């Protein structure tokens, strides 16, 4: 199956609103702003542009400035058991920025805007005609008590602002248009609300009402209410229309859902992604404590080390002073600073390859100075530069930067967790990226600590990805791995035993007396590297590097593993077949990862001008004949055979030869290879993401853990970081491990262990319970 596309006759319950009708014929929005006019000039121009582009909706939208009107509107929402909500704010941080207004819509009513915190752009004083936060809070609590369906788009953002700005601690979302869009097509090029609405609701017509440039540099609280409401009230109604469009495709009982094979995707949406929204909002609000004293010590230590590494680089360069001077004399226009700037890739390349005469280590990039290349050069300067860069990145990216991310109100760091951060469904984080804090350097993570009176708890799944593989293989009829786990055996040792035709005991990492079994460990490591290499989409060269052996030897080991444990090879082949035949692969829970590039032809051919060059477009007789615009099969075979036999730069020459004949050739080899690499990895990584999210939902909803003061802080792929009061360590650690295990076991149908570590600082010394 190809990418998710919408059938023309989709029964989507799209609202037949006046907005949709008018939008189809509206003119493109102009958002150019003249500079130099000052704030007053900017505001006046915004007024004019909004009036021009949205003035037609003045009677369609409502500004709620009267308590009775809001009360009646909320009553209508209660009667409909439905509301769509959006927020307008002064920024992106719910803990430091201001909730300016709330945008709402329900069926049968006008889309409405509730102004709360608009200020005069002249005096800065709060303007009249706004409802009090207390009254709005009271009305929304009345609504929330009735548990209506609530639509939002990027709901975590709105939930957090409604919590902080309106005291709505029990606010929730039942349908997030963004998450639904990602599940329906994670490859969607433009996943914003207005772009999706234009594409799917307006069928590509009209405009996307993008006002991003319009308000740039001016916070929304300074926009006059009689102008801002036109822009603000637009969002909740198009949110409703988009969500109404999506609903049939994620309703397992609906024809559209069944016809598109989306029943399992619907399960993921309703049971994983939507419940996970509250988890993410809670984690972002909680944040993690930061040890500023320890950070200051690290800053002194690492900046000193940085100076020492720079001095080392200078000393090495000084030893080549004569050679460098001679090079400058012979190359008067060379761009070598004095002293040489090692941060300049151009200057470093001149020193390494022209002055020191180091032979290239990478044929594709013979003058490269990247980390991967420098690590292969056996030269003091290359090593010193590499060490300097490593330290410089630690200092600039983490040690000296993280203090700037501290929230001044609570001294904690609140990053953004991107719930659908990767196309596989895996989390990512940003501002700052707490999932990318280097684990090999123990110092960096120690800057994050438990709150006073608390301890940190980290828990990760044991062999999560291999067990996901076992579950997927079993679902496809092969229980070899599943049986291994159920027998209580170590999977890697069992694979090694079968692959190398050795007794299981001789493939274990440790002997019965606890001593290391050197040969057994080596066999187990080889089997593990092959298995994980397959799961992560690594090539044989990468596996060979990991095993510290030749590519030929790695190939032999891989073939032995496939022969001894055919379930691995079978799963790889079936995943590739699934991607080719259906256009997607699936996780253990049914999440889809669409890989359309895997089904591309190896080469694509077309005439440069749409038709063969020997046809005359000005020939009237030609215009009346049916002329094929396709490249003849004979020429396709000719060039395909040549391309398959060539190597290196010859391919470029063949493509140029075809172009001179008027034929354009698209080489899809790189796209196909990348999609192939993702086929297995997407299934395993996506399955692991499903399990981790399910565990986080269970942990966040566990009432006993809430009573004990337990709170989630950071997900790091197969691991979760949390904290709890010191006096509740024992019970919380036990519940943490049990809850995570049970959540995964429901899906995997096999035991999976979780190891819990207690510390005061992230990666600090363990505390014995």
Protein Blocks (a to p, Z undefined) as FASTA:
>chain_A
ZZddddfklcehpacbfklmmmmmmccddfbdcehkajmlmmmmmmmmmmmmmmmmmmmp
ccdfbfklmmmmmmmmmmnopacdddddfbjbfklmccfbdcdddehiacddddfbbccf
klopacehiacfklmmmmmmmmmmnopadddehkllmmmmmmmmnopakgccfbdfklmm
mmmomklmblcfklmmmmmmnnopajehiaklmmgoiafklpcfklmmmmmmmmmmmmmm
mmmmmmmmmcfkbmklmmnopmmmmmmmmmmmmmmmmmmmmmmmnopaddfklmmmmmmm
mmmmmmmmmmmmmmmmmmmmmmmmmmmmmmmmbccdcdddfkbmklmmmmmmmmnopacf
bfklmmbcbfklmmmpccfklmmmmmmmmmmmmmmmmmmmmmmmpcfklopacddddfkl
pfnopacdehiafklgcfklmklmmmpccdehiacdddddehklmmmmmmmmmmnopakl
mmmmmnopafklmmmmmmnopafklmcfbdfkopacfklmmmmmmmmmmmmmmmnopafk
lmmmmnopafklmmmmmmmmmmmmmmlmmmmmmmmmmmmmnopacdfkopacddfklmpc
fbdcddfkopafkbcfklmklmmpccdfbdcfklmmmmmmmmmmggcjllmmmmmmmmmn
opacddfklmmmmmmmmmmmmmmmmmmmmmmmmmmmmmmmmmklmmnopacfbdghjacc
ddddfklmmmmmmmmmmmmmmmmmmmnopacdddddddfbehiacddZZ
